[in-house]
Amino acid sequence: MSRTIFVLNCGSSSVKYSLFRDSKLLSRGIEDRIGLKGASKDHKQAIHKIFSLIMDQKILASLDDINIIGHRVVHGGSEFIHPTIVDSKVLKVLRQYSNLAPLHNPPNILGIEACMELLPKIKNIAVFDTEFYADLPEEAIVYPIPFRFYKAHGIRRYGFHGISHEYVAEETVKIIGHKIDRLITCHLGAGSSITAIYKGKPVDTSMGFSPMEGLVMTTRCGSIDPGISFYLCSELGYSMDEVERLLNFESGFYGISKEKDFREVIRKKDTDKLAKLAYDIFVRSIVKHIGGYISLLGGLDVLVFTAGIGEGSEVLRADVVRHFSYLPLSIDPEKNRRQEIDISGLGSKIKILRISTDEDLMIARAVGKIN
């Protein structure tokens, strides 16, 4: 039987939606730049706009024609490693993970609650970013702190953006035409992460216990010396809540350049020293992770760029790849400028792909299997 599936993907600064009949896309859109001038003031307002738009498009006679709703949820912890029907008990657990994913789990939960309120008879299914990394090797997930914190409290690397990384990994196989041994996928957007994948399975990823670890991001600091947090508290008088806010909401390239839109960082970097510094720090963090994962994988067959910055910035892609000129890896400037899928340079033995991610389709496929 054909099913109509509504997918809601609430990110840190955007709400994306898609409407599918089985795997066929009926409608898709985005409410982005949330909180900025001229856009929705918050995620809840954005979601209400989306429902109004769907009805205006007259694709459905009623919102009740939706059979099932799938939601991207960033942090599922150790409890949720498969798509899960959401009820009040599940929501309670997900709220506990908001402390670890304060930019994401709260808007994810807002999306679920809005759908429960507007469409109370329809099942809401949470699909987790952490699921793709459930089977990471133990040496990748255990932090070098006393082992009891891992065993008793679940302090470990969870990894995030897994829905996106899994999608582009599958698409890469389709594009290349055969299975791939050594793959690195770069999800670069408001939040950014890189994953090393060996024979289809992730072996390491840059985000960890929370989505704050790893790359420099829009407002998140990425990996920094933990001693900075202690210093901010003991010497500068910050509370733990103030430090958490500082590192999650006021850092990254925004903390340096005062720009949250990476397109503005790019535009200003040749004339503004702080924009240039923010850009250079971001590129360096990407290069360091890719280089480390090449060593971990014992080489590289394909490098993939995806998400808003990864797909959209030809300058960023070129500057990252330039650091690996010592490898048989090069980018074709014209293909890169034209935003083609295969942007590998002539003679490059390592493929470079630019793939548009589709987390919504992955979510629709997952929830479509649930009765």
N, C-alpha and C positions, 0 to 999 in steps of 0.2 A: 504494500500500500504506500502511495506517495505521502510524504510528510513535509510540512512547512516548518522550517527551522529558523528561528531568529537568533542571531549571535551578537552579543554585546561585548566589546573589548574596551574597558575603561582603563586608560593609561594615566600616567602622571600629569599630562597636560592636554589630553584629548580623549574623546569618546568616539570610537569607530563602531559601526554597525553593519551587518549584512543580513539579508533575508534570502534564504535558500529554499527551493523545493527539491528535497533530497540534496544532491550536490550541484544543482543548477542554480546559479546566482540570479535572483530576481531584482534585487536592489542593494545598493551599497552607498555609504556616505560617511562623513566624519564631521564632528564638531570639534575643532581644534583651537589652540591658543586660549584655552580655558583660563579665566582669571585676568586676561589681558584686555585692554580697552577694545570695545566693539564686539567682544565675544561673550559667550555664556559666562555668568559669574561663578558658577560651580558645576560640578558633574551632574547633580540632580536636575538642574535647569536644562542642561544639554540633553539629557535622556528624555525629558518631556518634549523637547523640540523634535527629537528623532521620531517619537511615536506620532506626533502631529504630521510630520512630513510623510511618513509611510501611509497614513490615511489619505493625505492629499494626493498621493500618487495613484490611488485607487487600484493598487495591485491586489489588495485584499478587500473583501466586503466588510470585514470587521477584524479587529485585533484578536478576537476569539478564534479566528481561523488559524492562528499560529498553534502548532501542535506541541512544540517543545522549545525551550530557550537555553542556549549555551552561553556560559560566561567564562571569560579568561580570568583566572585567579592566580596571582603571582606566587604567594607563599602558602603551600599546603603542609609544610613541616613533614614530620615522619608519618603522620596519620593518613594523609591523603596522597596516594601515589597512582590513583586511577580516577577517571571521571566519576563524580559523586553527586547524587541527588541532594539538593540543599533543603534542609529544614531548619528549625530554630536551633536545634542542637549543633548542627554543622556550622551555622552562622556564629554561634558562641565561640567555637574553637577557632574559626577564621579570624574573629576579632582579636584573639590572643596573639595572633601573628602580626597584627598591625604594628606592634612595637618594633618588629624586625623589618617590616616593609611599609613604613609610614607614608610613602609616596604612592603606594599601589593598593595594598589590601583595603584601606578605607574607601577609595573610589570603586574598587571591585565590589565591595559589600554594598555600597550605595546603589550600584546598578542592579544587584540582586534584589534589594529591598524595594526599589522602584518597580521592578517587574512583578514582584509578589503583590504589591499594592494594586497595580493597574490590571494585572492579569492573574488573579488569585487561583484560578483553576488549572493553570498550566505549569508543568514541571520545570524547575530551574536546575540546570546541571552545571556544576563547576568543573572546569578543565584546568589543570594546574601546570604552571610553568616549570615546576620542580620535578614533574613526572619523568621527563626525559633523562634526568640525572639520578634516578632512583638506584641504578646499579653501577654507579661510579666505583672504581676500585678503592679499597679502604685507604690506601696511601694518599689518595686524592681528596678524601673527605675528612680525614682526621687531622685536627689542628695540633701543633706541638705544644699543647698545654696539658696539665694532668689528665690522664686518660679517663678518670672517673667522670669528668664533665661531659664527655661524649657518651658514655654508657648510661649515666644517670639522668642527664639533662638534655640530651640530643643536640649538644653544641657541636656542629659539624658543617661541612660545606654542603649546601643544598643545590646551588646553581639556579639560574633564572633565565628567562627568555627561551626556555626549552621548546615551547611550541614553535617559535620562529626558527630556531636552529634545526629542529627536526624537519620542518617543512623544507627549508632550503637544502638540507642534506639529501632529502628524497628527490627534489627537483634537480639537483646536480647530477644524480645518477641518470635521470631521464635525459638531460641535456648531453652528457658525455656519452651515454649509450652503454655503459657497463659499470659494474661495481667499482668503488674507489677505496683504496687502502688508506691513504693519508690525506685528510681533508681538514682545513681550518675555515670556520665560518665566523664572519665578523658582523655582528648585529650592532650597528652604530646609529643611535638616535638620541632622544632626550635621556634615555638610559642606554648604556652601551655594555656589551659583553662579547667575549670571544670564546669559542669552544674548539677544542681539539678532538677530532673524531677519527677512530681507527676501525676500518671495515664496518662502518655503519653504526658503531657504538661510541658514545662520548667517553673519553678517558680523562679529560680535565676541562675546567671552565673557569673563567675569570671571576665571576661573582661567587659569593660564598655563603656564610651563615645568614647574611642579609644581602639585598641588592646594592649595598653601598661599597662592597669590596671590588677591587679590580681596576678597570679603566677610569680615568678622569671622565666625568659626565657633565650634564648641564648644570645641575646644582649640587651633585654629590661629589665628594672628594675623591672617591676611589681609594686605593690602598695607600695608607700613610703610616708613619711611625706611630704605634699606639701610645708612645710617650707623650705625644702632642696633647691627647685628651687629658692625661694626668696633669700636665703642665697648665692647661687651661683652667682646670679645677683648683689645683693647689696653689698656683702662683698668680693667676689672673682673676680668681674668684668666680669663675663660671660654675653654675649648677650643672648636674648631669643632663637635665632636660634642655638647658641652653646649649650645651655641647652637641647633643643629638640634633637639635634644630640647625645649629651652625654647619655641621658636617653633612646633613641631608638636604637642607633647603637653601643654604647660603654659600655653598662652596662650588667646586667644579669650575668650568670656564666662566660661569656667572660671577663667582666670587672674585675672580681676577679682573674680568673685563666689564662686569655689570651688564652683560648681554646674555639673555636666555635663548635667543634665536641664533642658531649657529650660522645662518645665512648672513646675519649682521656681523658676526665675528669674521667671516670670510671677507665681507665687503670692506671692513675697516682695517684689516690686518696690515695692509701696506702703508697706512697713514697713522695708525694708533698703536703705540708701543704695547699697551696692555692687551689689546686684541691680538696682536702678534704673539705675545707671550702665552696667552691662553691657547691659541692655535698650536703653537709649538709644543706645549706641554701635552696637549691632547694627542697630537701625532706621535710624540715620543712614547706615550703610554701604550698606544696601539702597536707600535713597532716592537717594543720590548716584549709584549705578550705573544705576538706572532713569532718572533725570534725564539722565544722560549719553547713554544709549542712545536716549532720545526725540529728542535733538538729532541723534545720528548717523543715525537712521532718517528724520529730517525729519518727525516726528509719530508717532502711535501709533493703531492700530486695536483691538488686544486686549492686555490684560495678564493673564497666567496665574500663579497660585500653585499650587505642587505640593510633594511630599515631606512628611516628618513635620511640620515646623513650618508650612510653607506651607499644607498641607491642614488642619492641626489647630488652629491658633491664630487665632481670630476677632479677638482683640485686636490681634495683630501685623498682620494684614491691614488692619484699620481704621486703625491708626496710620500705616502706610505710605501708604495711599491718601490720607489726610488732607493730606499734604504736597503733593498735586497738585490741590488744590481750584481752582487758577487755570485748570485745563484743564476741558474738558467731560467730567470724570471724577469719578464719585462711587460710593459703595458703599451698598447697601441694608442697614441694620442688622439687620432681621429675617431676610432671606435669608442674610446673613453668619452670624448666630447659628445658624440652622438648618443651616448647612454645605451649602447648595445649590450646584449647579454654576455657574449664572449668578447672581452676586451684585451685578450692576450696579445702581446706583441709578436711580430714575426720572429720565429726561432725560439720563442719561449717554450721550454719543455714543461714548465709548470703552468697549468691553465689558471686564468683569472676570470672569474665570472661576476657579473652584476645581476643579482636575482631579486625581483620584487617579492618580498615575503607575503604570505597569506595565512596569518594566524587564524583568521575567521573560518577559512575553508577547513583547516585542520580541526578546529573546534566542532564545526558542523559534522565532519566525518565521525568524530568521536561520539558526539551526543546522538547521532543518527542510529547508533548501534544499541542504544538503550531503549528498552520497552516502556 
